[in-house]
Amino acid sequence: QVQLVESGGGLVPAGVSRRLSCAASGALRDHGAVAWFRQAPGKEREFVGAIRWRGDTTRIADSVKGRFTISRDNAENMVHLDMDSPVPDDTAVYYCAARMTFGPLQSQSGAYGYWGQGTQVTVSS
């Protein structure tokens, strides 16, 4: 089992950077991966980015490429999502998800078996 807890959400003025964090615990595996998804009201859950638990491989969705960065702190078992220049369209509940099986970084939510409870990010204009 893997437990995930997101933090860092809240009301964010447009253009002001915000860091979201995901604290991971439990049966973590070196060949696993952690991803961020988001879901806005009335919309489907959307892939934001993913990173391997070990190594430097990352994947970022085109919709946030150049603005969002995903990183990892293995010493603290944390994965961060740095949101630079957020815009109102970035308003959503942001979820951390994990898979602890080997494979390429996936953008489909069904590829991840562990999920956090989500953290609300509201970007004001």
N, C-alpha and C positions, 0 to 999 in steps of 0.2 A: 504494500500500500504506500501511496505517496500523498502527502498532505500539502496543499498550496493555499497561501493566504496573501491576498493582494492588499496593497496600501498605496496612499498617495493621491487618491482621487479628491474631487471637490470642485468648487467653482473657480474657473481659470479665465482670466481676461485674455481675449484674443491677442496673440503675439507674445504672450508671456510663457516662458518654458516651464514645463512641469515634468517631474520624474515619477513614474509609477514603479512600484517594487513588488516582487513576488517572492515570498519566503517559502522555500521548499524543505520538506523534511520527510523522513521515512526511507523507503527502499529505493534510494537514488542509484542509478547505474551510469557508468561512464559513457556508454554508447547511446544513452537516452537523449531526449531533446525537450526543450521547454518553449512554448509558443504563447503569443498574445493574440487574442481575438477581441472583437468589439461588436456590440449590438446596439443599434440606435432604435428608438421606438418605431414600430411598424416595419422594420427592416430585418433581413436575415443576418445571422451572425457572420461576421467578416473577418478573414485572416488579416493580421497586422504584421507579424514577424515571428521568426523562430530562431533558436540558437541551440547548438549541441551542448550537452552538459560538460563535455570536455572538448578542447580544440577551438578553432577560430571560425568555424563555418557558421554563417548566418544567412538568413533569407528575409527580405523585407518586401512587403506588398508595394506594387507600383503606386497605389493611392497615397502612400505616405513616404515613399522613397525621397531622400534628400531632406526630410523634416524629422523623421523618427529614427531613433537608433536603439538597437537592442544590445545589451551587454550582460555579462555574468560575473559574479564574484563567488568563486567556489569556496573560499575560506568562510564566507558567511552563508553559503547556500542560498544566494539571492540571484534573481534575474531582474534586470531593470529595463524599463522602456522610457527612454528620454524623448519627450515630445517638445520639439522646437517649433516655434511659430505656429502654435495651434490656431485653428479657425473654428467657427461655430459648427461646421460640418463634422468636426471631430468629436462632437458631443455624443456620448454613448456610455454604456456599461462596458468596462474593459475587464476581460477575463484572462487569467493565466491558466494554461493547460500543459500537461506533460505526458510524454510517452517514454517508457523505459525499455523499448525494444529497438533493435538496430534497424536502420533504414534511412532513406533520404529525408530531408526536412520537408514535411508535408504541410499543405495549406488547407486540407480538408479537416473540418472539426472532428469528423468520425475517426480520424487517425489517432486521436489523443484520448486516453482512457481516464485521465485524472484532471479534475477541474477545481478551481477556486470558486469562491462565492461571488466574485466580481466587485468592482469598485466603480462608482459613478463619476464620470468626468463631464462637467458642463462648461463649455467654452462660451463666454459671453462676448457679444460684439461691442 
